[in-house]
Amino acid sequence: MNTTHQQFKQTLDQTHAWPCQYMFKFIVPVEQKKEVLNLFQEQDAISTRLSRNGMYVSVTAKCRVHSSEEVIAVYEAASGIQGIVSL
C-alpha cells in the first residue's frame, strides 16, 4: 500500500466507526454508467442523475462497509473506469 493509500486508510479509520454506511460519489461519461453501477450490490441505495448536456451521469451509492480496506477497494476498482471522477 503506498503512502497516499495509507494516509487515506488512516483518515477513514479515524473518522468512521466500522461497520458503517459510506457514501460514494462518482461522475462518469454516460457510456461508463454500467461499469460504475457494477461496483455495487443490489441492496445498496444507488441514485443517478444525468448532466444538463446529457454527456455525463453522477452516481451516488450508500453502502454498508465493514472496513477502510473495503472503501479503498471500491475506489481502486473505480480507478480503472475510463473518464471517472471520484468526489
Secondary structure, DSSP 4 states (H G I P E B T S, - for coil): --HHHHHHHHHHHHH--SSEEEEEEEEEEGGGHHHHHTTS-TTSEEEEEE-TTSSEEEEEEEEEES-HHHHHHHHHHHTTSTT-EE-
